[in-house]
């Protein structure tokens, strides 16, 4: 069959006329001014009285129609309600002609501003001034776009405070494929999570994948997500937390409710409910196997001397709520319990159950052993901004256990007296019916730092002996009193270290002193006897040995010793320092650091009259030399 040139020409003319009519029909439907007007009217429905400005409008007709709105800003009065770098609409020709197809919407750098003042909220209004009923967000589209599928892409969406620099929420990526009302659509999104702690910023991200079925009144959403951290630092690397969830979004009240399951290494570890409203977010998570290492971010704050290693799994619940108001209030609380050990030392670990109960900055920690022979409770106040405990109080109770084990929990007197800054705190250690060999001891240690004072009180006794200690430090000075009654000392008693210690010994007598800064500036009285002493250590025994050194006598070999002396304003009066043995030796005298004061010591042997007294005078005493 042959086609003439004229026939071919007519065919092209008919085709061009047809295409031209299609282009004209499409252009009349996709008039950019009409679409911008439609877009503006939708904004007015949700934000009455607002003003939308668009810096630049671009459109292009090719295989599809592309409309780009650049640098958008939505204002009401002097307040900026929202801004965006670009909103772009792509519509293919066949969608316009056949009312079937897939359009695309691209949004980049969208910031939505909300007011922290509930009376001046810049959010989508939740209440009408007239009837106080929820306002639904109504969207009206042209008929040719009504049945279309949409692929929505968005990058860098943030909800910010309108009158500050606080950022409430950020969405770095959103992709929804073939979105249409009444139809199921797939989506994926990425939520960056950033936490600042101790001048460090820890970055994480939450990836969610799922599907959404939008309806006119609510949307049904199913999703699965993964939580990952970007830091490689030990204790902050979480790559295996998976979230499975089902949500419903109520459009009339802007209320999102989610039921989720949490999985770690494909095992279910918890469930939860999340409710997000226009002005509030609520989380309530329940865990059957909570990974305790998730708490390592605040590990230094929540640990205590007896719970040092955060590990294992726990059971309990965590609640979090945040209200977007001027105060920007938030509440975080949790109750967790988990097996662990109460650590008294490298070789002293008592198994039992730990309990962690906190609400905001108040953290309560407790422990109980299976036989209830050990109970512990601690209440701490945390400053998360500074990353430290500001104050705490704790109580430890030992019942029918080994005494040496109980005493490992007691802080030394020197540790309390340390001038280094310490938080306000109080500690009570109660000892009941604890054993040391065949002896049964009861006692208590009460110590702490309060505003303007430090205190340390101790009592320890069995049926035949007793030890009591009282120490108080205030701005006016320090006061110490120690009283021994036939008290057997051994190397497990460390609460007077490094002042005094011994492998063993029996002490009887009293030591009392008051001083301002240095011990020799104050007033002291000592009347103390010791028997069966062995392997003495500490600054007190070193001090007395230096006195015996003037006469080249080793006092450490004597198992019986007694001290009778007093101190009054830089003058040490030694009534009797005695080593009791085969040939008992005694020294007495006066030592002073007062300028032009005289210092001397006299050595005598009370039971050996053949040995004459030896007297030595000193121009300066040894503690003056040591202070230079």
Buried (B, 14 or more C-beta within 10 A) or exposed (E): EEEEEEEEEEEEEEEEEEEEEEEEEBEEBBEBEEBBEBBBEBBEEBBEEBBBEBEEEEBEEEEBBBBBBBEBBBBEEEBBBBBBBBBBBBBBBEBBBEEEBBBBBBBBBBBBBBBBEEEEBBBBBBEEEEEEEBBBEEEEEEEBBEBBBBBBBBBBBBBBBBBEEEEBBBBBBBBBBBBBBEEEBEBBBBBBBEEEBBEEEBEBBBBBBBBBBBEEEBBBBBBBBBBBBEBEEEEBBBEBBBBBBBBBBBBBBBBBBBEBBBBBEEEEBBBBBBBBBBBBBBBBBBBBBBBBBBBBBBBEBBBBEBBEEBEBBBBBBBBBBBBBBBEEEEEBBBBBBBEBBBBBEEEBEBEBBBBBBBEEBEBBBBBBBEEEBBBBBBBBBBEBEEBEBBBBBBBBBBBEBBBBBBBBBBBBBBBBBEEEEEEBBBBBBBBBEBBBEEBBBBBBBBBBBEEEEBBBBBBBBBEEBBBBBBBBBEEEBBBBBBBBBBBBBBEBBBBBBBBBBBBBBBBBBBBBBBBEEEBBBBEBBBBBBBBBBEEBBBEBBEBBBBBBEBEEBEBBEBBBBBBBBBBEEBBBBBBBBBBBEEEBBBBBBBBBBEEEEEBEBBBBBEEEEEEEEEEEEBEEBBBBEEEE
